[in-house]
Amino acid sequence: MKVTENFLNLQPYKPGKPISETKRELGLQEVIKLASNESPIGPSPAALEAIRANASEVYRYPDGSCFEMRRALMEYFGVEADQLIFGNGSDELVDILCQVYLEPGEAILTSQGAFSAYYISATSVRAKTVYTSLTADSRFDLEAMALELQKNPKIKIVFLPNPNNPTGTYFTDSEFEKFMQVAGNKDVFVVLDEAYVEFVRAKDYPSGQGFQRRFKNVLLLRTMSKVFGLAGLRVGLMIAPPEVIDLMNRVRKPFNINSLAQVAVTAAVQDRAHIEKVKKLTWEGLDFYYSALKGMNLDFLPSQGNFVLFDTGRNGEEVYQALLREGVILRPVTSYGFPRHLRMSVGLPEENRAAIVALKKVLS
Ligand SMILES: Cc1ncc(COP(=O)(O)O)c(C=O)c1O
């Protein structure tokens, strides 16, 4: 059966290499994974307790409306019930948005070096992806994006991960304000993907919810996979106007959020102390990485996420393979346009130290 070029050229999303696979393939006993920007200490103990307490109920279908989880998240975000839709990971919501709002031949706009899920979702509905270049310091060029938006009427959705993965860079409040002066009047959606928002330390980071109150076409994506430590349960959410949520709900699978995920998220968002603990650990880990990388004379991009992108000074794939043999999994980023770089997530302090020891060894 013939398929179009779009699909033939599509490269599948390459996740971080699993620990079990690395142990199996390389015959290793101990492996440290710092490849998927996961929480090093996992979810709130209250979330784990909720999973245990509800495990015997898994023979029943989950609550398709996610009543309790929705209430907890309404309170967390200060939004109404009809402004929220949940996805099996926020990546499912990118899919649904593209299904509802893109016609074949229309386009999304994002930046080179941006998280790749948007391109895959757009391609799956036969839409195109328009990319602007990164700036010299590997940040999104919002001015170029605004120009592109003005000249290309095919663009219907703009995807802006802020901070971005894998660069860890962000755009500022004033840069986004200027962008919205153009995009705010257009018949396009501007999706702010704030997967890493909790880790941001920059004072001039734009408040997505603040912009959303002023511009009806700003949609927000959040995830339970990062600071909440629930990546394996797959829960993401979108905050959007009720009419958008209503249309997206028509496409969403009725039971896309499983019952254990629902009780875990409900407990996790209420444990503010745990969230603060993860943030503190992340910032300490990042600061440790910065000083270690400086000590090794390796360039890196200051990060607003829970990971850092650094320049190995040589072929990144080769350094990645050498690190695997040392039992450390990082993430190669050649497909994002960084053939010499690797992305390293913040882990536990002892994991961070071990990763730096291994890096020194393979680079020496
Ligand atoms: C920018 C960005 N958005 C979204 C996600 C995915 O989140 P989820 O696990 O909710 O699908 C990631 C995961 O790495 C990410 O880096």
Ligand as a Chemical Component Dictionary entry (heavy atoms), coordinates in Angstrom:
data_LIG
# 
_chem_comp.id                   LIG 
_chem_comp.type                 NON-POLYMER 
_chem_comp.pdbx_formal_charge   0 
_chem_comp.three_letter_code    LIG 
# 
loop_
_chem_comp_atom.comp_id 
_chem_comp_atom.atom_id 
_chem_comp_atom.alt_atom_id 
_chem_comp_atom.type_symbol 
_chem_comp_atom.charge 
_chem_comp_atom.model_Cartn_x 
_chem_comp_atom.model_Cartn_y 
_chem_comp_atom.model_Cartn_z 
_chem_comp_atom.pdbx_ordinal 
LIG C1 C1 C 0 8.577 20.307 26.132 1  
LIG C2 C2 C 0 7.888 19.044 26.503 2  
LIG N1 N1 N 0 6.568 18.966 26.398 3  
LIG C3 C3 C 0 5.905 17.844 26.721 4  
LIG C4 C4 C 0 6.575 16.723 27.155 5  
LIG C5 C5 C 0 5.857 15.418 27.345 6  
LIG O1 O1 O 0 5.077 15.394 28.402 7  
LIG P1 P1 P 0 4.137 14.144 28.624 8  
LIG O2 O2 O 0 4.924 13.136 29.384 9  
LIG O3 O3 O 0 3.024 14.765 29.413 10 
LIG O4 O4 O 0 3.637 13.635 27.302 11 
LIG C6 C6 C 0 7.946 16.741 27.297 12 
LIG C7 C7 C 0 8.635 15.523 27.745 13 
LIG O5 O5 O 0 9.785 15.343 27.723 14 
LIG C8 C8 C 0 8.613 17.929 26.948 15 
LIG O6 O6 O 0 9.943 17.960 27.023 16 
# 
loop_
_chem_comp_bond.comp_id 
_chem_comp_bond.atom_id_1 
_chem_comp_bond.atom_id_2 
_chem_comp_bond.value_order 
_chem_comp_bond.pdbx_ordinal 
LIG C1 C2 SING 1  
LIG C2 N1 SING 2  
LIG C2 C8 DOUB 3  
LIG N1 C3 DOUB 4  
LIG C3 C4 SING 5  
LIG C4 C5 SING 6  
LIG C4 C6 DOUB 7  
LIG C5 O1 SING 8  
LIG O1 P1 SING 9  
LIG P1 O2 DOUB 10 
LIG P1 O3 SING 11 
LIG P1 O4 SING 12 
LIG C6 C7 SING 13 
LIG C6 C8 SING 14 
LIG C7 O5 DOUB 15 
LIG C8 O6 SING 16 
# 
